Amino acid sequence: MAETQQTFTPYEKTHRLRSLLLVVTIVGKGQADAILSLATKYESNLNFVETGKGTAPNNLYAILGSAPLKKDVIFSVMKETSFEGYAKELEARFKISAMAKGVCFCIKLDAVAGVSVYKMLSNTRYFEKPNKKMKGRHEQ
């Protein structure tokens, strides 16, 4: 019995690929909710928050008579095309007051394992239809 062989077309041949970034934003304790809201606005589908503390030596805190500053560290994955808008809004937020200051940097992700993982990280809708006109081109 002859088996019919299906032709396999790679995802990148029929869909536009977007470069992804791991964005790290460090802000004062209690600011994470506002940053998460902003990241979600710019289509970040994966976000998580860790607690950290300032990097000054402990003996400096003893001299000043204060405790180490607590920080919220927000990790987000977003499309490279969304980062510019996110960074501009974040910069405006950092200028509001001394309590709203922070640091943000990004790391480009070179590869992810699997189409489903890419779709989740890039916030690609599952109902997206293949682009018949692409013919193997993808966004750089």
C-alpha positions in Angstrom: 0.0 0.0 0.0 1.5 3.3 -1.1 1.6 6.0 1.6 0.9 9.5 0.6 3.7 11.8 1.8 2.8 15.2 3.0 5.0 18.1 2.0 6.4 19.9 4.9 6.8 23.7 4.7 8.9 25.3 7.4 7.1 28.0 9.5 9.5 30.7 8.5 8.7 30.2 4.8 5.0 31.0 5.4 5.1 33.5 8.3 7.0 36.6 9.1 9.6 36.1 11.9 10.2 38.8 14.4 13.4 39.2 16.4 12.9 38.8 20.1 14.5 40.5 23.1 14.8 39.7 26.7 14.2 43.0 28.4 15.4 43.5 32.0 14.0 46.5 33.9 15.2 47.3 37.4 13.0 49.7 39.5 12.3 50.5 43.1 10.3 48.1 45.2 6.6 48.4 44.5 7.0 49.7 40.9 6.7 46.3 39.2 2.9 46.4 38.6 3.2 49.6 36.6 6.1 48.2 34.5 4.2 44.9 33.9 1.3 46.9 32.7 3.5 48.9 30.3 5.2 45.7 29.0 1.9 44.1 28.4 0.8 47.1 26.4 3.8 46.4 24.1 2.8 42.8 23.6 5.1 41.1 26.0 3.6 37.7 26.6 6.1 36.4 29.1 7.0 38.5 32.2 8.3 37.6 35.6 9.4 39.6 38.6 12.2 39.0 41.1 13.2 40.9 44.2 16.7 42.3 44.4 18.7 44.8 46.4 21.1 47.7 45.6 24.7 47.0 44.9 26.3 49.3 47.4 28.6 47.6 50.0 26.9 46.7 53.3 29.4 48.8 55.3 28.2 51.9 53.4 24.7 51.2 54.6 26.0 50.9 58.2 27.8 54.2 57.9 24.7 55.9 56.5 22.4 54.2 59.1 20.0 52.9 56.4 19.0 49.5 55.0 19.9 48.2 51.5 17.5 49.5 48.9 15.1 46.9 47.7 14.4 46.6 43.9 12.0 44.9 41.6 13.7 43.2 38.6 11.2 42.6 35.8 12.2 40.2 33.0 10.1 40.5 29.8 10.3 38.9 26.3 9.0 41.2 23.5 9.5 41.8 19.8 12.3 44.0 18.8 9.9 46.2 16.9 8.0 46.9 20.2 11.0 47.8 22.3 11.4 51.3 21.0 8.0 52.4 22.1 8.4 50.6 25.4 11.8 52.3 26.0 10.4 55.8 25.2 7.5 55.4 27.7 9.8 53.9 30.3 12.2 56.8 29.9 9.3 59.3 30.4 8.2 57.4 33.5 11.8 57.5 34.9 11.8 61.3 34.6 8.6 61.7 36.7 10.3 61.6 40.1 13.2 60.2 42.1 11.0 57.3 43.3 10.2 56.3 39.7 13.8 56.0 38.5 15.2 52.8 37.1 17.4 51.0 34.6 16.4 49.0 31.5 18.5 47.0 29.1 17.8 44.2 26.6 19.5 41.1 25.3 18.7 39.8 21.8 17.5 36.2 21.6 19.2 34.4 18.7 17.1 31.3 18.7 14.3 29.4 20.5 13.5 25.7 20.3 10.2 25.0 18.6 7.5 26.9 16.7 5.1 26.7 19.6 7.6 28.3 21.9 8.3 31.1 19.4 4.6 31.7 18.9 4.1 32.0 22.7 7.2 34.3 23.2 6.4 36.5 20.2 2.7 36.7 21.2 1.7 35.4 17.8 -2.0 34.6 17.6 -2.8 31.0 16.8 -5.4 32.0 14.3 -2.9 33.8 12.2 -3.1 32.7 8.6 0.0 31.8 6.6 1.2 34.6 4.3 1.2 33.1 0.7 3.2 36.0 -0.7 6.2 35.6 1.5 8.1 33.0 -0.5 10.8 32.4 2.1 11.4 36.0 3.1 11.5 37.0 6.7 12.1 40.1 8.7 15.7 40.7 9.7 
